[in-house]
Amino acid sequence: MVVRKAIIPAAGFGTRFLPATKAQPKEMIPVIDKPLIQYTVEEAVGSGIREVAIITSRGKGALEDHFDRTPELESFLTAKGKLDLLEEIRQIGNLAKLTYIRQQEMLGLGHAILMGEGFAAGEPVAVLTPDDIYDCRVPCLKQLIDVFKEQKATVIVLGRVDEEGTRKYGIAKVKRRVNDRLFELDDMIEKPGPERAFSDLGILGRYVFTPHIFEAIKQTPVDSRGEIQITDAIRLLLESEPVYGYLFEGKRYDCGNKLGFLEGTIALALKHPEFGAEVKRVIHRLLDQE
């Protein structure tokens, strides 16, 4: 039950960021100086993961290129004496053992995760959506893995959401409260809206699954859009084994939409050791000009 592998679904079209994503993957849009996908891989590695499968699709070759070696660039940086940058780009290629799996049809998050069944090879597996940047003292995924080790059961990340959040995320129903942050779950529903929401506990893009999740996905019917929702698969899993939700410690930025992307960029820029103070001054100057 050791969690050694992670799946990152990254096959979507990124329509919410058009036209920026017309010719590049959404996951390659930079937040300050790193693309979204790198933040996600670094979180996985910082949580103890050493093998990562990225679920891709046609037109996503830039993801593979980003994590590959670039001898020409390395030679250029060496000749220019830019050794700090050289070391930084070399580290990108050595973050983890990466596998790329092609998803030929976009049939929902559940289907994307199912593409990684062979990669998981009967082991428990973590799943991270690259739309989310978590800024936590202990990496968000590591928090879930610690719970998984203790409970030996599937655990998903939870966060408090407002009414609009009930329209954007799956919502969890609590069976019992284990402690201030940990809940055993009874049910969940995908994007119910405030009228049908069980609670204000949103399901926010980080999971650690037992190997049984793949069979649950196979048994999950498609929804009205022809997609397999991972929320529905977890509901099936609940019929045979416990599932826990953990209220993570830290901050999360939903970079899957433009406003959340801007918020995350500004928040991380303000914390940047090189120019955070200057960013703050720029923001104040712009506000004063209004």
C-alpha positions as CSV (number, residue, x, y, z in Angstrom):
1,M,0.0,0.0,0.0
2,V,2.9,2.3,-0.6
3,V,2.0,5.2,-3.0
4,R,4.8,5.4,-5.6
5,K,3.0,6.4,-8.7
6,A,0.9,9.3,-9.9
7,I,-1.3,10.1,-12.9
8,I,-1.7,13.6,-14.3
9,P,-4.6,13.9,-16.7
10,A,-3.6,16.6,-19.3
11,A,-5.4,15.7,-22.5
12,G,-8.1,18.4,-22.6
13,F,-8.5,21.1,-25.2
14,G,-8.2,24.0,-22.7
15,T,-11.1,25.9,-24.3
16,R,-11.4,28.3,-21.4
17,F,-8.1,29.8,-22.3
18,L,-8.6,30.3,-26.1
19,P,-7.1,31.8,-28.1
20,A,-3.9,31.3,-25.9
21,T,-4.4,27.5,-26.2
22,K,-5.0,27.3,-29.9
23,A,-1.4,26.3,-30.6
24,Q,-0.1,25.3,-27.2
25,P,-1.3,23.0,-24.4
26,K,-3.0,24.8,-21.5
27,E,-0.7,22.9,-19.2
28,M,2.2,24.8,-20.7
29,I,0.9,28.3,-19.9
30,P,3.5,29.8,-17.5
31,V,2.7,31.0,-14.0
32,I,5.6,33.4,-13.5
33,D,8.5,31.3,-14.9
34,K,7.2,27.7,-14.8
35,P,4.4,26.1,-16.8
36,L,1.3,24.7,-14.9
37,I,2.4,21.1,-15.5
38,Q,5.7,21.6,-13.8
39,Y,4.1,22.8,-10.6
40,T,2.0,19.6,-10.6
41,V,5.0,17.3,-11.3
42,E,7.0,19.1,-8.6
43,E,4.2,18.6,-6.1
44,A,4.1,14.9,-6.8
45,V,7.8,14.6,-6.5
46,G,7.8,16.6,-3.3
47,S,5.3,14.1,-1.9
48,G,7.5,11.1,-2.5
49,I,6.3,10.1,-5.9
50,R,9.0,8.9,-8.3
51,E,6.9,7.6,-11.3
52,V,4.5,9.9,-13.1
53,A,2.2,9.1,-16.0
54,I,0.9,12.1,-18.0
55,I,-2.3,11.5,-20.0
56,T,-1.9,13.4,-23.2
57,S,-3.6,13.8,-26.6
58,R,-2.7,15.0,-30.1
59,G,-1.0,18.3,-30.1
60,K,0.5,17.9,-26.6
61,G,4.1,17.3,-27.7
62,A,5.3,20.4,-25.9
63,L,4.7,18.5,-22.6
64,E,7.2,15.8,-23.5
65,D,9.6,18.4,-24.9
66,H,9.5,20.4,-21.7
67,F,10.7,17.5,-19.5
68,D,13.2,16.2,-22.1
69,R,16.9,17.1,-22.3
70,T,17.8,20.0,-24.6
71,P,21.5,19.6,-25.5
72,E,21.6,22.7,-27.8
73,L,20.2,25.0,-25.0
74,E,22.5,23.4,-22.5
75,S,25.5,24.0,-24.7
76,F,24.4,27.6,-25.2
77,L,24.0,28.3,-21.5
78,T,27.4,26.6,-20.8
79,A,29.1,28.8,-23.4
80,K,27.5,31.9,-21.9
81,G,28.5,31.0,-18.4
82,K,24.9,30.9,-17.2
83,L,25.5,27.9,-15.0
84,D,22.6,28.5,-12.6
85,L,20.1,28.4,-15.5
86,L,21.9,25.3,-16.9
87,E,21.4,23.5,-13.6
88,E,17.8,24.5,-13.4
89,I,16.8,23.2,-16.8
90,R,18.7,20.0,-16.2
91,Q,16.8,19.4,-13.0
92,I,13.5,19.6,-15.0
93,G,14.5,16.5,-17.0
94,N,15.4,14.6,-13.8
95,L,12.4,15.3,-11.7
96,A,10.8,11.9,-12.1
97,K,10.5,8.9,-14.3
98,L,7.8,10.1,-16.8
99,T,5.5,8.0,-18.9
100,Y,3.2,9.5,-21.6
101,I,-0.1,7.8,-22.4
102,R,-2.3,9.0,-25.3
103,Q,-6.0,9.5,-24.8
104,Q,-7.6,9.4,-28.2
105,E,-11.0,10.6,-27.1
106,M,-11.9,13.1,-24.4
107,L,-14.4,11.1,-22.4
108,G,-14.2,12.6,-18.9
109,L,-11.8,12.6,-16.0
110,G,-12.8,9.1,-15.1
111,H,-11.8,7.8,-18.5
112,A,-8.5,9.7,-18.4
113,I,-7.6,8.1,-15.1
114,L,-8.6,4.7,-16.5
115,M,-6.0,5.1,-19.2
116,G,-3.4,4.8,-16.5
117,E,-4.5,1.3,-15.3
118,G,-1.6,-0.5,-16.9
119,F,0.8,2.1,-15.5
120,A,-0.5,1.6,-12.0
121,A,-0.1,-2.2,-12.3
122,G,-2.2,-3.1,-9.3
123,E,-0.7,-0.5,-7.0
124,P,-2.4,2.4,-5.2
125,V,-2.1,5.5,-7.3
126,A,-2.3,9.3,-6.8
127,V,-4.1,11.6,-9.3
128,L,-3.4,15.3,-9.7
129,T,-5.2,17.7,-12.0
130,P,-2.8,20.2,-13.5
131,D,-5.4,23.1,-13.3
132,D,-4.7,23.5,-9.6
133,I,-1.7,25.0,-7.9
134,Y,-1.5,24.2,-4.2
135,D,0.7,26.4,-2.1
136,C,1.2,24.5,1.1
137,R,3.9,24.1,3.8
138,V,3.5,20.3,3.4
139,P,2.6,19.5,-0.3
140,C,-1.1,18.9,-0.6
141,L,-0.6,15.4,-2.1
142,K,1.8,14.5,0.8
143,Q,-1.0,15.4,3.2
144,L,-3.3,12.9,1.4
145,I,-0.7,10.2,1.3
146,D,-0.1,10.5,5.0
147,V,-3.8,9.9,5.5
148,F,-3.8,7.0,3.1
149,K,-1.0,5.3,5.1
150,E,-3.0,5.6,8.2
151,Q,-6.5,4.7,7.0
152,K,-5.4,2.3,4.1
153,A,-8.3,3.6,2.1
154,T,-9.0,6.0,-0.8
155,V,-8.7,9.7,0.3
156,I,-9.6,12.8,-1.7
157,V,-8.8,16.5,-1.0
158,L,-11.6,18.7,0.3
159,G,-11.9,22.5,0.5
160,R,-14.6,24.9,1.6
161,V,-16.5,26.4,-1.3
162,D,-19.1,29.1,-1.8
163,E,-22.4,28.8,-3.7
164,E,-20.6,29.3,-7.0
165,G,-18.2,26.5,-6.1
166,T,-21.1,24.0,-5.8
167,R,-21.7,24.6,-9.5
168,K,-18.0,24.1,-10.4
169,Y,-16.9,21.1,-8.3
170,G,-18.1,17.8,-6.9
171,I,-19.5,18.1,-3.4
172,A,-19.0,15.6,-0.6
173,K,-21.5,14.2,2.0
174,V,-20.0,13.3,5.3
175,K,-20.8,10.1,7.1
176,R,-18.7,10.8,10.2
177,R,-16.1,13.2,11.3
178,V,-12.8,11.6,12.3
179,N,-11.1,14.8,13.4
180,D,-11.0,18.5,12.5
181,R,-9.8,17.8,9.0
182,L,-10.6,14.2,8.2
183,F,-14.0,12.9,7.3
184,E,-15.3,9.5,6.3
185,L,-17.6,10.1,3.3
186,D,-21.1,8.8,2.7
187,D,-21.8,10.2,-0.8
188,M,-20.9,12.8,-3.3
189,I,-22.4,14.5,-6.3
190,E,-20.9,16.3,-9.3
191,K,-21.6,20.0,-9.7
192,P,-25.0,20.0,-8.0
193,G,-25.5,23.7,-7.4
194,P,-26.5,25.2,-4.1
195,E,-30.0,23.8,-4.1
196,R,-28.8,20.1,-4.2
197,A,-25.4,20.4,-2.5
198,F,-24.8,18.1,0.5
199,S,-22.4,20.5,2.1
200,D,-19.8,23.2,1.4
201,L,-17.0,20.6,1.0
202,G,-15.8,20.7,-2.5
203,I,-13.7,18.0,-4.2
204,L,-10.6,19.8,-5.5
205,G,-8.4,17.8,-7.8
206,R,-6.2,15.7,-5.7
207,Y,-6.8,12.0,-5.0
208,V,-5.1,8.9,-3.6
209,F,-6.9,5.7,-4.8
210,T,-6.7,2.1,-3.9
211,P,-6.3,-0.2,-7.0
212,H,-10.0,-0.9,-6.9
213,I,-10.8,2.5,-8.5
214,F,-10.2,1.2,-12.0
215,E,-12.8,-1.5,-11.7
216,A,-15.2,1.1,-10.3
217,I,-14.5,3.3,-13.3
218,K,-15.2,0.5,-15.7
219,Q,-18.6,-0.1,-14.1
220,T,-19.5,3.6,-14.1
221,P,-22.1,4.6,-16.8
222,V,-21.4,7.7,-18.9
223,D,-23.3,10.9,-18.1
224,S,-25.6,12.9,-20.3
225,R,-22.5,14.3,-22.1
226,G,-21.1,10.9,-22.8
227,E,-18.4,11.2,-20.2
228,I,-17.3,9.1,-17.2
229,Q,-17.2,11.3,-14.1
230,I,-14.6,10.3,-11.5
231,T,-17.1,11.5,-8.8
232,D,-19.6,8.8,-10.0
233,A,-16.9,6.2,-10.0
234,I,-15.9,7.0,-6.4
235,R,-19.6,6.7,-5.4
236,L,-19.5,3.1,-6.7
237,L,-16.3,2.5,-4.8
238,L,-18.1,3.7,-1.6
239,E,-20.4,0.7,-1.9
240,S,-17.5,-1.7,-1.2
241,E,-14.9,0.2,0.8
242,P,-14.5,3.4,2.8
243,V,-13.5,6.6,1.2
244,Y,-12.1,9.6,3.2
245,G,-12.0,13.3,2.5
246,Y,-9.2,15.5,3.9
247,L,-9.6,19.3,4.4
248,F,-6.1,20.3,3.3
249,E,-3.9,22.9,5.0
250,G,-2.7,25.6,2.7
251,K,-3.9,27.7,-0.2
252,R,-5.2,26.6,-3.6
253,Y,-5.4,28.5,-6.9
254,D,-7.8,27.3,-9.5
255,C,-5.7,28.1,-12.6
256,G,-8.2,26.3,-14.9
257,N,-10.1,29.6,-15.3
258,K,-8.7,33.1,-16.2
259,L,-9.5,34.8,-12.9
260,G,-8.1,32.0,-10.8
261,F,-5.0,32.0,-13.0
262,L,-4.5,35.7,-12.5
263,E,-5.0,35.3,-8.7
264,G,-2.5,32.5,-8.5
265,T,0.0,34.4,-10.6
266,I,-0.3,37.5,-8.4
267,A,-0.2,35.6,-5.2
268,L,2.9,33.6,-6.1
269,A,4.6,36.7,-7.6
270,L,4.1,38.5,-4.3
271,K,6.0,35.7,-2.5
272,H,8.8,35.5,-5.1
273,P,12.1,36.0,-3.4
274,E,13.6,37.9,-6.3
275,F,11.0,40.5,-7.1
276,G,8.1,40.0,-4.6
277,A,8.5,43.4,-3.0
278,E,8.7,45.1,-6.4
279,V,5.5,43.4,-7.5
280,K,3.7,44.8,-4.4
281,R,4.9,48.3,-5.3
282,V,3.7,47.9,-8.9
283,I,0.3,46.8,-7.7
284,H,-0.1,49.7,-5.3
285,R,1.1,52.1,-8.1
286,L,-1.5,50.7,-10.5
287,L,-4.3,51.0,-7.9
288,D,-3.3,54.6,-7.2
289,Q,-3.7,55.4,-10.9
290,E,-7.3,54.2,-10.9
